[in-house]
Amino acid sequence: MALGGGMVIVPTMLVLGHSYDSAVGISILQMACSSVVGSVANLRKGLLDVKIGVWVGLGGMVGASFSGLILDSFSHKTLLGAFIIVTCYSFVRFVFKSKATPLESKEPLALSIKHKALLLGIGALTGVFAISLGIGGGVLMVPLLAYYLKIPAKQSVPLGLFFVIFSSISGVVSLARHSLLDFQDLQWGLMVGLGSVGGVILGVKLVPLVSTLWHRRALLTVYTCAILVSIYKWF
């Protein structure tokens, strides 16, 4: 299950006194750092299909390029409300997700022109919403790839992480062009990003040592706190 770290970082930054624009920018910078490390790890394990990932990533770059315009056009309360809705959707989807593991495709997806167009479209749509809200892409991308291209979650989750490399860079540039990121935000983003890299490395080592039940409980607790904080800041 792809649960975006931005769903925790954005509320945390709001509590620390950052504006919504700054919180999103910091979250995007963090995602850029952690997604590179995660993608390299997935590539080494043979879980990442780069041929598919490139097309999704290119679409993400296009979609994320509108993030600055969106943040500049809509009120912070509207965007935070959208953030709360997406976070709640992710939470509910995680709580009620099927325990059954989907079958993996034995043959790699043959990329026809139609498939490439779908991948570009999914990447662009995910980039517009996910990067503008600072939540990454997995929450939206995984179900889209499963529905339209029949790609199982075990293969689409690494694609969502790889997509973030492209979309986060495009998002940062877009926010900077609209003067929504200042030097202090960049510093915060890089510090949080470096911390997340260490967290990714530590998490990879800890996950096998933690039971599925306690891992699930910990995630539910974190996301419940994120939702409550976001609702509090919205009011």
N, C-alpha and C positions, 0 to 999 in steps of 0.2 A: 504494500500500500504506500503510495507516494503522498506523504504529508509534508507540506511546505514549512520550512523553518520561519518564513516570513510571518506566518500566522502567530508566532510567538514573539518575534522581534518587533513587529509593528506596535502591538499593544505595550510592550516593554518600553520602547522609545517614547510612546505617548505619556506613559507614567513618569518617565524621567524628564518630561517637560518639552520634548521636541514637537514641532508642528507635524501635521499629517504628511505634508510634502517631504519634510526632512526624514520622517520615520520610513517612508516608502523608499527614499533614496538610499538610506543606510541599509535597509533590507536588501535592495537590489545589489549593492556593492558586496554585501556578505554572500549573497547567492553566487555571484561571479567567482568568488574565491573557493567556496565549498564545492561548487559544481565541477570545477576543473579537477580537483582531487578525487571526487567521487567518480567522475567519468573515466579517469585514468585507471582507477581500481576496477571498474566494470569492464573496461577494455582488456585489461590483463587477464580477467577471469573469463573472457569470451562472452560476456553478457550483452555487449553493446554492438548493435549493427550500425556501423558508421554510415553506410550507404543510405540507409533510411534516415538516420539522424541528421545528416547534412541538409536534406530537403525540409525536414521539420524545422531545423535551426534557421534556415534562410527565410522561411515564412515567419518565424518568430522575430527575426531582425526587422522585418517590414512592419509587423503588428506593433512591436515594442517602440518603434520610432514615433508612434502617436501618443505614447504615454505622457510626455511632457505637455502636449496640447490638452489631453484629457484632464490632467491634474490642474492645468491652468484655467480650464473652462467650467469645471464643476466645483461646487462648494465642498469644503472638507467634510461637512456633516453628511452630504450625499454619498461621498466616496467611502466614508467610514461605515455608513449604513450598508453599502454594497459589500464591503469587507466582512461585516458581521454575517450577512446572508451567506456568502461563500464559505466562511469558516464554519457556520452551523451545518451547511450542506456536507462539508467534508467530515465533520464530527458524526453526523447521522449515518453517512455512508460507511464510516469506519466501524460504528457500533453494530450496524446491521449487515455488514458485508458477509458474503457467503464464505463458509470455511472450506469449501471445495476449491481445490487448485485447478485452474483451467489447463487443458492440454496444450502443450507447446507445439508449435508448427515444426514438423521435421524438416521441411524444405524452406529455404529463405524466400521471402516475398519477392516475386519478380516485378520489378518496377516498370510498369507501363506508363504512358503519358498520363492516363487517368489517375493512377496511383500517385504519381509525382504531384499532380494538381491537387489531389486530396490532402497530401502531406503538407504542401505549401499552405493550403487553406486552413488546415487544423493548426499549423504553427502560427499563422497570422492571427487567427481568432483567439488562440490562447495568449499570444503575446500582447494583444490589445488589452484584454481584461486582467490577466495575471500580473503582468509587469506594472500596469497602472495602479494595481492594488498592493503590489509588493509581496505577492504570495507565491512566486515561482510559477510552475506550470503543470506539475504532475497531477494536481487535483482535477484540473479540467482536461488535460491531455489524455490521461489513461483511459477514461471512459469513451472519449471520442475515437481514439485509435482502436479500441476494442469493438465499437459499434460499426464503424465504417470500413475498417480494414481487417477486422478479426484478429488483431494482434493481442495475445494474452498479456496480463499484467506483468508477469515476470520479464517479458521482453520490452514492454512499453515504459516501465518505470525507469530503466537506464536511459531510454530515449528522452524522457521528460527531463532528466538531469542534464543530459547532453544539450538539449534545447536551451536550457537556462544560460549556458555559456554565451550563445549567440544573442539571445533576447536581453540578457542583463547588460551586456556591453552597449547594445543599441538603446536600452532604456536610460542608462546613465548619460549617454550623449544627448538624448532627447531632453532629459531633465535639465542638464547643464545649459542647453541652448535656450531654454525658457527661463533661465535664471532661478531655478527651483532648488539648486544645490549650491552651497557655498563651501569654502575651504574647511570649515569646521565639520560640516556634514561628511565631507570626504575623509577627514581624519577618523571620525567615528566609524564610518563604514569600513575603512581598512582595518581598524582595530578589532571590530566585531568579526570581520572576515577572517583575519588571522586566527582569532580565537576559535572560529567555526572549523577552520582547517584542523586544528588540534582536536576539536571535538569529533570530527569525522573519523580521524585516525583512531582515537580512543574508542569511539562507538563501534567501529568495525571489530575491535578486539573484545569489547564487552558483550556485544549481542549474543555470541554463542554461549556465554556464561550465565545469561539471564533467561529464566523460563518465559515462555510465550505469554503466560497469564500475567506475570508481573510486568512484562514489557507493555502489554495491552493496558493494564491499569495505570501505568505511569503516563502513557500517551493520553489516555482519557482525562487524567487529572490535569495535565499541562494544558490541554485544549479547553477544558472547562474553565480554567482560570483565565485563559486568553479571551474566551467569549465574554465572560463576566466583566473583565476589565474594559473590553471594547464597548460593551453596552453602557457601562458606567461613564466612559469618556464621551459617548455619543449624546447622553443626556446632560 
